[in-house]
Amino acid sequence: MEVQENYQKLQKILREMDCVVIAFSSGVDPVFLLKAAQDARVTAYWQ
């Protein structure tokens, strides 16, 4: 799969969840996940 296909798949998974909670750490993963959730128009809560 290409990067764009993987990103679209992630957005689909997030939309199926409807709402997500993201715990921030010192890495880039939570920021990426928050951006993907926002792009998918999913309610995202972060701490």
Kinemage of the C-alpha trace (Angstrom):
@kinemage 1
@onewidth
@group {chain A} dominant
@subgroup {mainchain}
@vectorlist {calphas} color= white
{ca met a 1} P 0.000 0.000 0.000
{ca glu a 2} L 1.052 3.524 -0.589
{ca val a 3} L 1.202 6.178 2.101
{ca gln a 4} L -2.009 7.873 0.934
{ca glu a 5} L -3.898 4.566 0.954
{ca asn a 6} L -2.707 3.827 4.492
{ca tyr a 7} L -3.741 7.303 5.639
{ca gln a 8} L -7.199 6.852 4.118
{ca lys a 9} L -7.508 3.465 5.813
{ca leu a 10} L -6.592 5.057 9.160
{ca gln a 11} L -9.212 7.757 8.629
{ca lys a 12} L -11.833 5.107 7.848
{ca ile a 13} L -10.999 3.253 11.067
{ca leu a 14} L -11.220 6.497 13.048
{ca arg a 15} L -14.602 7.387 11.485
{ca glu a 16} L -15.945 3.985 12.513
{ca met a 17} L -14.974 4.820 16.116
{ca asp a 18} L -16.777 8.197 15.924
{ca cys a 19} L -14.853 9.495 18.965
{ca val a 20} L -11.264 8.919 20.096
{ca val a 21} L -9.112 9.720 23.123
{ca ile a 22} L -5.453 10.488 22.464
{ca ala a 23} L -2.807 10.535 25.200
{ca phe a 24} L 0.125 12.784 24.368
{ca ser a 25} L 3.709 11.741 24.903
{ca ser a 26} L 6.978 13.247 23.755
{ca gly a 27} L 6.803 11.594 20.333
{ca val a 28} L 5.178 12.557 17.064
{ca asp a 29} L 2.708 9.641 16.995
{ca pro a 30} L -0.025 11.345 19.063
{ca val a 31} L 0.229 14.526 16.986
{ca phe a 32} L -0.082 12.514 13.786
{ca leu a 33} L -3.061 10.606 15.183
{ca leu a 34} L -4.768 13.844 16.257
{ca lys a 35} L -4.275 15.296 12.767
{ca ala a 36} L -5.691 12.154 11.172
{ca ala a 37} L -8.708 12.293 13.496
{ca gln a 38} L -9.301 15.944 12.647
{ca asp a 39} L -9.001 15.221 8.924
{ca ala a 40} L -11.533 12.397 9.342
{ca arg a 41} L -13.889 14.813 11.153
{ca val a 42} L -13.889 12.660 14.292
{ca thr a 43} L -14.315 14.083 17.760
{ca ala a 44} L -10.911 13.762 19.426
{ca tyr a 45} L -10.131 14.322 23.086
{ca trp a 46} L -6.515 14.649 24.130
{ca gln a 47} L -4.687 14.801 27.410
